[in-house]
Amino acid sequence: MSNINPTSNSQVDKAAALQDAYDMGKREGGGATARANFYITLVEWAKDRRIDVSNAEEMWDNFDKGAAAGAAMIGGMKHVDDEKANDVRKVRVSETRQFIKMGGIVYIDPTEVMDRAMAIIKKARLEGRVARKATDCMINVARAQNNDEQNALEDDAIEAAIADKVPAERSEADMLGKVFEALEKIEKKHGESDEVTSAMGYVQKRIDDLGGTSKQQKAKAKLQRKVKRK
């Protein structure tokens, strides 16, 4: 399906979108969770050719200004140092660009994809299958769709995009490796002692008996490959 629209980022449409972004930000700052709605709307605006990726910075900045104005009405926002604030802005502008880019895909109906995604995200969060924020899920969906502009994401692809990452289970050797590192730090800070040195010996012996940590095993395998090539 194509979403080609003859209108192309007119000044009137962009000005209206900027004002709407500010108003949504104001609701966010006032306590409402408007950022998710803002991201959805970015997709719609981009589909309708009201905005394009070149407008990402000003779209986010207007939303952010609105949020500050809304927060001022209920006591202001928590102060953040300039460096951290700039880092946050970079992330938000990047996210804004992803949603606008998604909305501009002409080979699919991006709003239909996002509507399905929102229903899946809501259900997954209600069922406790996803712990991350809805907005974090949304950005994962946008990135996944932008990686395949020719095909609309199926429901299973959306589920995969929003799924919480399961931390890899660490082996006993890797866990003991962390213990050994902690003991090394203790010895370095407080000086050598028979007890700590002895503990390090026992831990190291167990790591060796297990074949080494993952890092040590990879280094060993790499060295063996080098030897074979000679």
NUVEXPA-637255 format. One record per residue: x, y, z of N, C-alpha, C in turn. Coordinates in steps of 0.02 Angstrom, whole numbers, padded with zeros to 5 digits, always signed. Each point is the difference from the previous one (the first is absolute). Last residue first. Layout:
BEGIN
XYZXYZXYZ/...
***
This chain:
BEGIN
+02499-01025+00567+00073+00007-00011+00029-00063-00032/-00232+00022+00072+00012+00035-00064+00075+00005-00016/-00078-00093+00207-00016-00044-00056+00016+00032-00067/+00021+00128+00199+00052-00051-00002-00010-00047-00061/-00165+00162+00049+00061+00032-00026+00056-00051-00009/-00199-00070+00102-00011+00011-00073+00061+00032-00031/-00001-00030+00233+00007-00064-00034-00009+00007-00075/-00039+00187+00138+00072-00015-00003+00012-00065-00037/-00222+00062+00042+00030+00046-00049+00075-00014-00009/-00118-00117+00166-00020-00024-00066+00030+00043-00055/+00032+00067+00223+00036-00062-00012-00014-00026-00071/-00120+00185+00078+00069+00020-00012+00042-00062-00017/-00222-00034+00063+00003+00032-00066+00071+00019-00018/-00040-00087+00215-00010-00052-00050+00005+00029-00071/+00006+00147+00185+00062-00038-00005-00004-00055-00053/-00193+00127+00046+00051+00044-00029+00065-00038-00010/-00174-00108+00114-00017+00007-00071+00053+00041-00036/+00092-00120+00214-00058+00042-00013-00013+00003-00075/+00124-00219+00104+00009+00071-00010-00065+00038-00012/+00031-00239+00053+00021+00014-00068+00009+00073-00015/-00054-00120+00211-00059+00007-00043+00018+00017-00072/+00166-00016+00171-00031-00067-00005-00061+00001-00047/+00107+00205+00051+00043-00041-00043-00031-00070-00010/-00104+00145+00151-00008+00026-00068+00040-00042-00049/+00027-00047+00227-00066-00022-00023-00014+00024-00071/+00197+00072+00105+00004-00072-00013-00066-00026-00027/+00012+00226+00071+00035-00011-00064+00004-00074-00018/-00092+00059+00210-00044+00022-00055+00032-00014-00067/+00129-00040+00194-00055-00048-00005-00046+00016-00059/+00173+00153+00049+00027-00063-00024-00053-00053-00011/-00056+00207+00100+00013+00009-00072+00027-00065-00031/-00028+00008+00233-00066-00002-00034+00009+00006-00076/+00191+00027+00134-00022-00070+00001-00066-00008-00038/+00082+00216+00034+00043-00036-00048-00021-00073-00006/-00106+00131+00163-00022+00020-00068+00041-00037-00053/+00060-00036+00227-00068-00024-00012-00023+00015-00072/+00212+00079+00083+00000-00073-00012-00069-00025-00020/+00066+00248-00063-00013-00036+00063-00003-00074-00016/+00071+00265-00119-00005-00073+00001-00015-00026+00070/-00086+00248-00075+00062-00036+00009-00011-00076+00004/-00165+00178-00046+00015-00009+00071+00065-00038+00013/-00081+00058-00224-00018+00057+00041+00024-00007+00072/+00035-00174-00160+00033+00060-00025-00013+00060+00045/-00109-00206+00043+00071-00005+00015+00038+00063-00022/-00228-00016-00051+00008+00004+00073+00074+00000+00018/-00057-00036-00224-00010+00070+00018+00010+00010+00075/+00005-00219-00083+00059+00037-00023-00005+00073+00020/-00184-00138+00037+00053-00014+00049+00064+00037-00019/-00179+00011-00149-00017+00036+00061+00054-00009+00053/+00016-00123-00200+00014+00071-00013-00014+00042+00063/-00056-00228+00008+00072+00008-00001+00019+00073-00011/-00226-00057-00016+00022-00005+00069+00075+00012+00004/-00094-00015-00211-00019+00064+00032+00022+00002+00073/+00028-00200-00117+00046+00050-00027-00013+00068+00030/-00146-00178+00044+00060-00003+00042+00052+00050-00024/-00191-00023-00130-00019+00029+00064+00059+00001+00048/+00029-00106-00207-00006+00072-00010-00019+00035+00066/+00009-00236-00003+00067+00028-00008-00002+00076-00007/-00202-00122+00007+00031+00002+00066+00069+00033-00004/-00168+00078-00187+00025-00065+00023+00030+00009+00069/-00205+00152-00100+00073-00005+00005+00021-00067+00028/-00217+00086-00152+00018-00032+00064+00076-00009+00003/-00131+00198-00135+00029-00066-00009+00022-00028+00068/-00205+00175-00027+00072-00003+00009+00027-00071-00006/-00214+00104-00125+00014-00046+00056+00075-00004+00008/-00171+00196-00107+00060-00040-00008+00011-00043+00063/-00244+00082-00090+00054+00018+00046+00060-00046-00013/-00181+00059-00195+00016-00047+00054+00058+00025+00042/-00099+00097-00206-00015+00031+00065+00021-00044+00058/+00030-00067-00232+00031+00066+00008-00010+00029+00070/-00104-00205-00067+00072-00009+00008+00035+00066+00013/-00230+00003-00049+00011-00032+00065+00075-00008+00014/-00062+00076-00211-00011+00053+00050+00013-00028+00070/+00004-00149-00177+00060+00042-00003-00005+00057+00050/-00184-00143-00027+00054-00036+00034+00065+00041+00000/-00192+00084-00117-00008+00002+00073+00057-00035+00037/+00060+00102-00237-00053-00045+00023-00002+00003+00076/+00091+00199-00172+00015-00048+00053-00061-00043+00016/+00040+00105-00246-00028+00019+00065+00016-00054+00052/+00152+00051-00222-00051-00044+00029-00024+00024+00068/+00170+00112-00134-00041-00031-00053-00059-00040+00028/+00180+00113+00128-00050+00047-00026-00047-00031-00051/+00168-00068+00202-00032-00038-00055-00057+00042-00028/+00133+00082+00176+00049-00047-00027-00028-00043-00056/-00134+00153+00124+00046+00038-00043+00054-00044-00030/-00150-00091+00159-00034+00014-00063+00045+00037-00048/+00081-00043+00215-00008-00063-00036-00033+00012-00067/+00020+00182+00146+00065-00019-00027-00005-00064-00041/-00193+00073+00113+00017+00047-00054+00066-00020-00032/-00068-00120+00190-00043-00016-00058+00019+00044-00059/+00103+00045+00204+00026-00063-00027-00039-00021-00062/-00074+00186+00120+00061+00017-00038+00031-00063-00029/-00188-00026+00142-00017+00033-00063+00061+00015-00042/+00025-00087+00219-00026-00051-00046-00013+00031-00069/+00058+00145+00170+00058-00039-00019-00020-00056-00048/-00171+00130+00094+00038+00040-00049+00063-00036-00023/-00135-00096+00171-00033-00003-00065+00039+00037-00053/+00136-00101+00208-00050+00051-00013-00030-00008-00070/+00097-00221+00123+00025+00065-00023-00057+00048-00015/-00027-00234+00063+00007+00046+00056+00021+00070-00023/-00137-00232-00099+00048+00052-00017+00002+00051+00057/-00141-00186+00016+00051-00031-00043+00055+00049-00019/-00216+00026+00131+00063-00005+00036+00056-00033-00040/-00236+00064-00056+00012-00071+00018+00066-00010+00036/-00060+00214-00080-00053-00019+00046+00010-00072+00024/+00144+00083-00167+00013+00032+00065-00052-00019+00052/-00027-00077-00221+00060-00030+00029+00016+00029+00068/-00178+00093-00126-00017-00067+00023+00060-00032+00035/+00033+00210-00101-00046+00006+00056-00016-00068+00030/+00129+00006-00198+00038+00026+00057-00045+00004+00063/-00102-00058-00204+00043-00054+00023+00039+00021+00062/-00129+00162-00108-00045-00050+00030+00040-00058+00029/+00117+00165-00119-00024+00027+00063-00046-00049+00036/+00079-00054-00218+00053-00003+00050-00024+00025+00068/-00142+00019-00186+00006-00070+00022+00052-00007+00055/-00019+00211-00097-00062-00016+00037+00001-00072+00026/+00175+00071-00141+00007+00028+00068-00062-00013+00041/-00001-00068-00225+00050-00038+00037+00005+00025+00071/-00136+00120-00145-00031-00065+00014+00048-00043+00041/+00078+00204-00081-00046+00011+00056-00035-00065+00019/+00149+00004-00189+00034+00003+00065-00047+00011+00059/-00019-00114-00244-00041+00048+00036+00029+00004+00071/+00149-00056-00227-00044-00030+00049-00047+00054+00027/+00170+00050-00159-00018-00067-00023-00047-00037+00048/+00110+00224+00025-00055+00002-00049-00024-00069-00021/+00120+00135+00224+00007-00059-00044-00060-00005-00046/+00034+00166+00180+00013+00018-00069+00008-00059-00047/-00031-00015+00241-00061+00028-00031+00009+00017-00073/+00187-00075+00125-00049-00054-00008-00062+00026-00035/+00161+00157+00059+00024-00042-00055-00050-00057-00014/-00039+00136+00185-00014+00037-00061+00022-00041-00061/+00051-00088+00209-00072-00002-00011-00020+00038-00063/+00228+00002+00067-00020-00068-00018-00075-00004-00015/+00093+00203+00081+00018-00012-00070-00022-00069-00022/-00024+00056+00226-00047+00038-00040+00012-00012-00074/+00154-00088+00151-00062-00037+00001-00053+00034-00043/+00203+00112+00027+00011-00062-00039-00064-00041-00003/+00000+00187+00138-00001+00022-00071+00009-00061-00045/+00021-00037+00230-00070+00014-00019-00006+00022-00072/+00217-00037+00091-00037-00063-00003-00071+00012-00025/+00135+00188+00039+00025-00038-00058-00038-00064-00009/-00044+00128+00193-00029+00031-00061+00022-00038-00062/+00093-00061+00207-00070-00021-00005-00031+00027-00064/+00216+00071+00051+00001-00071-00019-00071-00026-00009/+00027+00218+00080+00018-00003-00071+00001-00072-00024/-00035+00040+00228-00059+00023-00038+00014-00005-00075/+00176-00043+00148-00048-00055+00000-00061+00018-00041/+00160+00168+00028+00029-00056-00038-00048-00058-00005/-00058+00191+00132-00002+00013-00072+00025-00059-00041/-00114-00045+00241+00058+00038-00024+00001+00002-00076/-00227-00013+00140+00048-00047-00027+00058+00041-00027/-00235+00027+00173+00058+00029-00035+00048-00055-00021/-00272-00022+00026+00062-00014+00037+00059+00026-00040/-00236+00121-00039+00032-00064-00013+00064-00006+00042/-00238+00149+00057+00063-00003-00035+00028-00070-00008/-00218+00085+00097+00058+00003+00044+00067-00008-00032/-00221+00003-00108-00010-00043+00059+00062-00005+00043/-00013+00131-00201-00067+00012+00028-00012-00041+00063/+00195-00024-00136+00004+00063+00039-00066+00015+00035/+00020-00182-00153+00028-00015+00066+00002+00062+00044/-00067+00023-00225-00051-00036+00038+00024-00016+00070/+00151+00100-00149-00053+00048+00017-00054-00034+00042/+00173-00133-00084+00026+00045+00052-00053+00049+00021/-00052-00143-00177+00005-00038+00062+00025+00044+00057/-00003+00090-00217-00068-00006+00026+00000-00037+00067/+00200+00012-00116-00018+00067+00027-00070-00001+00030/+00072-00194-00111+00036+00009+00063-00015+00068+00032/-00087-00048-00214-00033-00043+00049+00032+00010+00068/+00101+00109-00177-00065+00031+00016-00038-00041+00051/+00204-00085-00080+00012+00059+00041-00066+00034+00019/-00003-00186-00149+00014-00019+00070+00007+00061+00043/-00032+00042-00227-00059-00034+00027+00012-00019+00073/+00178+00091-00123-00048+00052+00021-00064-00031+00027/+00168-00148-00082+00024+00040+00057-00052+00050+00023/-00048-00135-00194+00003-00038+00062+00021+00043+00060/-00035+00042-00249-00035+00038+00052+00007-00032+00069/+00083-00093-00208+00037+00062+00011-00031+00042+00056/-00099-00205-00082+00053-00010+00049+00041+00064+00013/-00248+00044-00079+00047-00053-00021+00057-00001+00050/-00282+00091-00025+00069+00008+00024+00043-00054-00032/-00222+00018-00066+00001+00064+00036+00071+00016+00024/-00096-00200-00125+00049+00046-00028-00004+00071+00031/-00118-00213+00058-00038+00052-00036+00045+00053-00031/+00097-00172+00131-00039-00035-00053-00037+00051-00043/+00111+00080+00189+00048-00017-00052-00035-00036-00058/-00127+00052+00191+00020+00061-00035+00047-00015-00058/-00063-00179+00142-00057+00024-00039+00019+00062-00041/+00158-00085+00152-00009-00048-00055-00056+00024-00046/+00033+00121+00195+00056+00012-00046-00006-00046-00061/-00147-00031+00181-00020+00056-00043+00055+00016-00050/+00041-00161+00166-00050-00025-00047-00018+00053-00051/+00141+00064+00174+00035-00044-00047-00049-00029-00052/-00090+00131+00174+00041+00042-00044+00035-00044-00052/-00118-00106+00171-00046+00028-00049+00037+00044-00050/+00122-00085+00179-00020-00056-00044-00046+00026-00055/+00063+00153+00166+00055-00015-00046-00017-00057-00047/-00135+00095+00187-00014+00021-00069+00054-00021-00049/-00103-00031+00253+00051-00038-00037-00011+00012-00075/-00054+00173+00214-00029-00049-00046+00056-00036-00037/+00040+00184+00152-00013-00063+00034-00030-00054-00044/+00084+00227-00054-00052+00009+00050-00019-00064+00035/+00155+00007-00181+00029+00035+00057-00049+00009+00057/-00079-00092-00203+00050-00045+00031+00029+00031+00063/-00140+00131-00133-00039-00050+00037+00045-00050+00035/+00101+00157-00138-00029+00034+00058-00041-00048+00042/+00085-00072-00206+00052+00004+00050-00026+00032+00064/-00140-00003-00184+00007-00068+00027+00053-00001+00054/-00028+00201-00117-00059-00013+00042+00003-00070+00032/+00168+00061-00157+00006+00040+00061-00057-00015+00048/-00011-00094-00212+00054-00032+00039+00009+00035+00067/-00148+00094-00155-00029-00060+00030+00052-00036+00043/+00073+00183-00124-00044+00023+00053-00031-00060+00037/+00129-00045-00190+00043+00025+00053-00042+00023+00060/-00112-00064-00196+00028-00058+00034+00044+00021+00058/-00087+00165-00140-00054-00029+00040+00026-00060+00040/+00147+00100-00152-00014+00046+00055-00054-00027+00046/+00048-00118-00197+00055-00007+00048-00012+00044+00060/-00151+00014-00181-00007-00064+00035+00054-00007+00054/+00013+00189-00136-00061+00004+00041-00008-00065+00040/+00175+00015-00157+00014+00041+00059-00061+00004+00046/+00031-00218-00155-00012+00071-00009+00013+00038+00064/+00035-00246-00086+00034+00039+00050-00008+00075-00010/-00114-00141-00173+00069-00014+00020+00027+00053+00047/-00231-00130-00137+00022+00055+00043+00070-00014+00025/-00116-00164-00130+00027+00055-00040+00024+00059+00041/+00006-00262+00073-00046+00056+00006+00029+00058-00039/+00030-00287+00047+00023+00060-00034-00054+00053+00002/+00024-00234+00093-00030+00056+00036+00021+00066-00032/-00035-00281-00072+00040+00062-00004-00035+00055+00039/+00013-00287+00003-00042+00059+00000+00044+00062+00000/
***
